[in-house]
Amino acid sequence: MRPNPLSTVLAKLTKGLNPRRWQRPSGISSQRASRLVWWLAPGLLVKRWIFLSVVGVLLVGIGLMTWLKLTPVFYTGQVLGSALRWFTTHVPSYISGPLGVLFGLGLLLWGQSRTVGVITEVLLPGQEGQLLDALLAQRRLAKGPKIVVIGGGTGLSNLLRGLKHYSANITAIVTVADDGGSSGRLRREIGVLPPGDIRNCLAALADEEKLLTELFQYRFEAGSGLVGHSFGNLFLTAMGEITGDLEQAIAACSKVLAVRGQVLPSTLSDVQLWAELDNGRRIVGESKIAEARRHIVHIGCLPPNPPALPKAIRAIEEADYIIIGPGSLYTSIIPNLLVPDLVKAIAAQRVPRIYVCNIMTEPGETEGFAVSDHIRALDAACGHYLFDAVLVQKTLPSEAVIRHYAQEGVGPVILDREAVMVSWRRIIAANIMDERPNLTVRHHPDHLARVLLRWYSRAERIWP
């Protein structure tokens, strides 16, 4: 017999009226007490303002008494003195003193917490208990190192998802050479810089609700002219038309998504990649380079030597830590290094600098590449020594994953230690791989970020 829909709904409603669900948990008082104590934790900058509030109340009282020609001061002193003499006569001072201090502090904390609670109830309805956690996290993240990450594609966005839990001072410098998919269509039809990689980085650094991030990443599957476009790409394009340039559009979108850090294009020039292949053929266009499936001999851009975004240069000069990659070597990472001013700024920095090598080779770009081949390609593209260490995956993927990738003619990036050491790079080997059910591998955001921050904390102590 099929259940009555009405009875099902009533059962769900009455289930929520179970009296036991409304009983106060036994440990709720202790939890509230512990949270009150946490308001006095170092670094929140709360204690100084509580003290300042107390001083202000005392000064207001003294000022009023003085304004009334000191008469109330005399009578108030007499009344308080008599009350204190009576109280200390019946209760010893070693008991009454601490009791008075504790009672006063309790009233002060209670008043302050209720004030904060009322404000939070209005600004963050339903999340009153999360304000303290948010303040503690914000203070911790604000003290994080200034990290500059250079790259593009899904590799960079994966890294940013992990790094944002360690620092709010992140700058992602992203390539604008993409000419495929939704970004390529917008670039050809409207003449804007490709927003795809920028959109992915904004979504990765977002601290906003999950629904808003999903909306930004939503891709249309129907509609004349809309199929294949993502909402974030269209939003960034429209915002660029309104604000006048892509930099301002990114800043506006960052506010909407509550981004931790900032995302910057490496240049505002309309850059096109070109590659010279081993058969002598020259190809123009980022999307066409991978399709050629040939070894790349030289790579450059049109126009040559594009100017760097000044804000990106400033971020590099102020950086505590510079990370290059991960991402497609020739179409996501090297395009940023074709901007001479960026390369000079990175080379001049005496801070920890590391390259995150890909786990697998890529068809049409790095087939047959070992770790040392990645390093040689980066050095040849920019002509400078830009990083001091290389982070590589420690263990090989599973046999099933290797067989899956072998169908496309690619495989794991092999660590050739001796060749890497000849390049004067330190090798950091760690398990940073995330094997997925569809037999693909990516860098694990949390594991990758943890390893990078651990190496930074060690390198920072011995850096010249």
C-alpha positions in Angstrom: 0.0 0.0 0.0 1.4 3.4 -1.0 1.9 5.9 1.9 -0.3 8.9 2.1 1.7 12.0 1.1 -0.1 14.1 3.7 0.7 11.6 6.5 4.3 11.5 5.4 4.6 15.3 5.7 2.8 15.3 9.1 5.1 12.6 10.3 8.2 14.7 9.4 6.7 17.8 11.1 5.8 16.0 14.3 9.2 14.4 14.3 10.6 17.8 14.7 8.4 18.4 17.8 10.0 15.7 19.9 10.3 17.4 23.4 13.8 15.9 23.9 15.1 17.9 21.0 14.3 21.1 22.8 16.1 20.2 26.0 19.2 22.2 26.7 22.3 20.0 26.2 24.1 19.2 29.4 27.4 20.8 28.2 26.0 24.0 26.8 26.9 26.1 29.8 30.5 24.9 29.7 30.7 25.6 26.0 29.4 29.1 26.4 31.9 29.7 29.2 34.8 28.5 27.2 33.7 30.7 24.2 33.6 33.7 26.6 37.2 32.9 27.6 38.2 32.7 24.0 37.1 36.3 23.5 40.2 37.2 25.6 42.6 35.1 23.4 45.7 37.0 22.2 45.5 38.6 18.7 41.8 39.4 18.6 42.4 43.0 19.8 39.4 42.7 22.1 40.9 43.1 25.5 42.3 46.6 24.8 38.9 47.8 23.6 37.2 46.4 26.7 39.7 48.2 28.9 39.2 51.4 26.9 35.4 51.0 27.4 35.9 50.8 31.1 38.1 53.8 31.2 35.6 55.7 29.1 32.8 54.9 31.5 34.9 56.0 34.5 35.8 59.3 32.8 32.2 60.0 31.9 31.2 59.5 35.5 34.0 61.7 36.9 33.3 64.3 34.2 29.6 64.5 35.3 30.5 64.7 38.9 33.0 67.5 38.2 30.4 69.3 36.1 28.1 69.3 39.1 30.7 71.1 41.2 32.0 68.0 42.9 29.1 67.7 45.3 28.1 64.2 44.1 31.7 63.1 44.4 31.7 63.8 48.2 28.4 62.1 48.8 29.2 59.2 46.5 32.5 58.7 48.3 30.7 58.7 51.7 28.1 56.2 50.6 30.6 53.9 48.9 32.9 54.2 51.9 30.2 53.3 54.4 29.0 50.4 52.2 32.6 49.0 51.9 33.3 49.3 55.6 30.1 47.4 56.4 30.8 44.7 53.8 34.4 44.2 54.8 33.4 44.0 58.5 31.2 41.0 57.8 33.2 39.5 54.9 37.0 39.3 55.1 38.8 41.4 52.5 40.7 38.4 51.0 37.2 37.0 50.0 35.3 40.2 49.3 38.0 41.7 47.1 38.3 38.8 44.6 34.5 38.3 44.6 34.1 42.0 43.7 36.6 41.8 40.9 35.2 38.5 39.5 31.6 39.9 39.7 32.6 43.1 37.9 34.5 41.2 35.2 31.6 38.9 34.7 29.2 41.7 34.2 31.6 43.4 31.8 32.1 40.2 29.7 28.4 39.5 29.8 27.5 43.0 28.6 30.1 42.9 25.9 29.2 39.4 24.6 25.5 40.3 24.5 26.3 43.5 22.6 28.3 41.5 20.1 25.6 38.9 20.0 22.9 41.4 19.1 25.1 42.9 16.3 25.9 39.4 15.0 22.2 38.4 15.0 21.4 41.3 12.7 24.5 41.0 10.4 24.8 37.2 10.4 21.4 35.7 11.2 21.6 32.0 12.2 25.5 32.2 12.6 25.8 33.8 16.0 28.2 31.2 17.2 30.6 31.5 14.3 31.6 35.1 14.8 34.4 34.2 17.2 35.7 31.5 14.9 35.6 33.9 12.0 37.6 36.5 13.9 40.2 34.0 15.1 40.6 32.6 11.5 40.8 36.1 10.0 43.5 37.2 12.4 45.5 34.0 11.7 45.1 34.3 7.9 46.0 38.1 8.0 49.3 37.2 9.6 50.1 34.6 6.9 53.1 35.1 4.4 52.7 37.2 1.3 52.5 34.5 -1.4 52.7 35.1 -5.1 51.6 32.2 -7.3 52.2 32.2 -11.1 50.5 30.0 -13.6 47.1 29.2 -14.9 44.6 26.4 -15.7 43.2 23.9 -13.2 46.6 23.3 -11.6 46.8 26.8 -10.3 43.2 26.9 -9.0 43.8 23.6 -7.2 46.8 25.1 -5.4 44.9 28.2 -4.5 42.1 26.2 -2.8 44.7 24.8 -0.4 46.7 27.9 0.2 43.7 30.1 1.2 43.5 28.2 4.4 47.0 29.3 5.4 47.2 33.0 4.3 44.9 35.8 3.1 47.9 37.5 1.5 47.8 35.6 -1.8 48.4 37.0 -5.2 47.7 34.8 -8.2 49.3 36.1 -11.4 47.4 34.5 -14.3 48.1 34.1 -18.0 45.7 35.9 -20.6 46.9 33.9 -23.6 43.9 31.5 -23.7 42.0 31.4 -27.0 39.9 28.3 -26.7 36.5 27.4 -25.4 34.2 30.1 -23.9 37.2 32.5 -23.3 38.3 32.2 -26.9 34.8 32.9 -28.2 34.5 36.0 -26.0 37.9 37.1 -27.1 37.1 36.8 -30.8 33.5 38.1 -30.7 33.8 41.0 -28.2 37.6 41.7 -28.2 38.1 41.2 -24.4 41.0 39.5 -22.7 40.2 35.8 -21.9 38.6 35.5 -18.5 38.6 31.7 -18.1 41.7 31.2 -15.9 40.9 34.3 -13.9 37.4 33.0 -13.2 38.8 29.7 -12.0 41.2 31.4 -9.6 38.5 33.8 -8.2 36.3 30.8 -7.5 39.1 28.9 -5.9 40.0 31.8 -3.5 36.3 32.6 -2.8 35.3 32.6 0.9 31.6 33.1 0.0 28.7 30.7 0.1 29.1 27.6 -2.0 26.0 28.4 -4.0 27.5 31.7 -5.2 30.7 30.0 -6.2 28.8 27.3 -8.1 26.8 30.1 -9.9 30.1 31.7 -11.0 31.3 28.4 -12.4 28.0 27.5 -14.0 28.2 26.6 -17.7 25.2 27.0 -20.0 24.1 23.9 -21.7 21.3 25.4 -23.9 20.3 28.7 -25.5 21.3 30.2 -28.8 24.8 31.7 -28.4 25.0 30.7 -24.7 26.0 27.1 -25.0 29.4 26.5 -23.6 29.7 29.9 -21.9 30.2 30.0 -18.1 28.3 32.6 -16.1 31.5 33.8 -14.5 33.1 34.5 -17.9 30.0 36.5 -19.0 29.9 38.3 -15.7 33.6 39.3 -15.9 33.2 40.4 -19.5 30.1 42.6 -18.6 31.9 44.0 -15.5 34.9 44.8 -17.7 32.7 46.8 -20.1 31.2 48.7 -17.1 34.4 49.4 -15.2 36.5 50.0 -18.3 39.2 47.3 -18.0 39.8 43.7 -16.8 41.7 44.8 -13.7 38.8 46.8 -12.3 36.4 44.0 -13.2 38.4 41.4 -11.3 38.5 43.7 -8.2 34.7 44.1 -8.4 34.2 40.3 -8.7 36.6 39.7 -5.8 34.3 41.8 -3.6 31.2 39.8 -4.7 32.9 36.4 -4.0 34.8 37.6 -0.8 38.1 36.5 -2.3 41.0 35.9 0.0 43.9 37.7 -1.7 43.8 39.0 -5.2 43.9 37.7 -8.8 45.9 39.7 -11.4 46.5 39.2 -15.1 50.2 39.1 -16.0 49.6 41.8 -18.7 46.6 43.7 -20.1 48.0 43.4 -23.6 46.1 41.2 -26.1 48.7 38.4 -26.2 48.8 35.5 -28.7 51.1 32.6 -28.2 53.2 31.2 -31.1 55.3 28.0 -31.1 57.9 26.7 -33.4 57.7 22.9 -33.7 60.4 20.3 -34.3 59.3 19.9 -37.9 59.9 23.7 -38.6 56.2 24.6 -38.6 55.1 27.7 -36.7 51.7 27.8 -35.0 49.9 30.8 -33.6 47.2 30.4 -31.0 47.4 28.7 -27.6 44.6 26.1 -28.3 46.3 25.1 -31.6 49.7 24.4 -30.0 48.5 21.4 -28.0 46.5 20.1 -31.0 49.7 19.9 -33.2 51.0 17.0 -31.0 54.6 17.9 -31.9 57.7 18.7 -29.8 58.0 22.5 -29.1 61.4 23.9 -29.9 60.7 27.6 -29.3 57.8 29.6 -27.9 57.0 33.3 -27.9 54.1 35.7 -28.0 52.7 38.5 -30.2 53.2 41.3 -29.6 56.6 40.4 -28.1 57.7 41.7 -24.7 54.3 42.8 -23.5 54.3 45.2 -20.5 53.5 43.8 -17.1 50.7 44.9 -14.9 52.3 47.3 -12.4 50.2 45.8 -9.5 51.7 42.4 -10.4 55.2 43.7 -10.3 54.5 45.3 -6.9 53.1 42.1 -5.5 56.3 40.2 -6.5 58.6 42.9 -5.0 56.7 42.6 -1.7 56.4 38.8 -1.7 57.7 36.5 1.0 57.3 33.4 -1.1 57.0 32.8 -4.8 55.5 29.7 -6.3 55.6 28.9 -10.0 53.0 26.3 -11.2 51.5 23.8 -11.3 49.8 24.0 -14.8 50.4 23.3 -18.4 54.0 24.1 -19.0 53.9 25.8 -22.4 50.3 27.2 -22.4 49.7 28.2 -18.7 53.1 28.8 -17.0 55.5 30.0 -19.7 53.1 32.6 -21.1 53.5 34.5 -17.9 57.3 34.3 -18.2 57.2 35.9 -21.7 56.5 39.2 -19.9 60.1 40.5 -19.3 59.3 42.8 -16.4 57.7 39.9 -14.4 60.8 37.7 -15.1 63.2 40.5 -13.9 61.1 41.1 -10.8 61.1 37.3 -9.9 64.8 36.9 -10.6 65.7 39.9 -8.3 63.8 38.5 -5.3 65.8 36.9 -2.6 63.0 34.9 -1.1 62.1 31.2 -1.2 61.1 30.4 -4.8 59.8 27.0 -5.9 58.5 25.3 -9.0 55.6 22.8 -8.6 56.1 20.2 -11.3 53.2 18.4 -13.0 52.5 14.8 -12.0 51.7 13.6 -15.5 53.0 14.6 -18.9 50.5 16.3 -21.3 49.6 15.3 -24.8 50.9 17.8 -27.4 53.1 19.7 -24.8 55.3 17.6 -22.6 55.1 14.0 -23.9 58.2 12.1 -22.7 59.3 14.9 -20.4 61.1 14.3 -17.2 61.5 16.8 -14.3 64.7 18.1 -15.7 63.1 18.8 -19.1 60.5 21.0 -17.4 63.3 23.0 -15.7 65.3 23.4 -19.0 62.1 24.6 -20.8 61.5 27.2 -18.1 65.1 28.4 -18.1 65.2 28.6 -21.9 61.9 30.5 -22.1 62.9 33.3 -19.8 66.7 33.2 -19.8 66.8 33.6 -16.0 67.3 31.5 -12.8 63.8 31.9 -11.3 63.4 29.2 -8.7 65.6 27.4 -6.2 63.7 24.2 -5.6 61.3 21.9 -7.4 58.4 20.0 -5.8 57.7 16.6 -7.3 55.3 13.7 -6.6 57.1 11.1 -4.5 55.4 7.9 -5.7 54.0 6.8 -9.0 50.2 6.6 -9.6 48.5 3.2 -9.6 48.8 0.8 -12.5 45.2 1.5 -13.5 45.8 5.2 -13.8 49.1 4.7 -15.7 47.2 2.4 -18.2 44.4 5.0 -18.5 46.9 7.8 -19.4 48.9 5.5 -21.7 45.9 5.4 -24.0 46.6 9.1 -24.8 50.3 8.5 -25.1 51.3 10.1 -21.9 52.5 9.0 -18.5 54.1 10.1 -15.2 56.7 12.8 -15.1 59.8 10.8 -14.0 62.2 12.4 -11.5 65.8 12.2 -12.9 67.7 13.3 -9.9 71.1 13.7 -11.3 70.0 15.9 -14.2 67.9 18.0 -11.8 70.9 18.4 -9.4 73.0 19.6 -12.3 70.6 22.5 -12.7 71.4 23.5 -9.1 67.8 23.0 -7.9 66.9 21.4 -4.6 64.4 18.5 -4.9 61.4 18.4 -2.6 59.6 15.0 -3.0 56.3 14.5 -1.3 53.0 12.7 -1.8 50.8 15.5 -3.2 48.7 13.5 -5.6 44.9 13.0 -5.6 43.8 9.9 -7.6 40.2 10.3 -8.7 37.6 7.6 -9.4 37.7 8.4 -13.2 41.4 7.3 -13.2 42.7 10.9 -13.5 45.2 12.5 -11.1 45.4 16.1 -9.8 47.4 17.8 -7.2 45.6 17.5 -3.8 44.9 21.1 -2.7 45.4 20.5 1.0 48.4 18.2 0.8 50.1 20.4 -1.7 49.6 23.6 0.3 50.8 21.9 3.5 54.0 20.7 1.9 54.7 24.1 0.3 54.1 26.0 3.6 56.3 23.5 5.5 59.1 24.0 3.1 58.7 27.8 3.2 58.9 27.8 7.1 62.2 25.9 6.9 63.6 27.9 4.0 62.7 31.2 5.6 65.0 30.4 8.6 68.1 29.8 6.5 67.5 32.2 3.6 70.3 34.8 3.1 
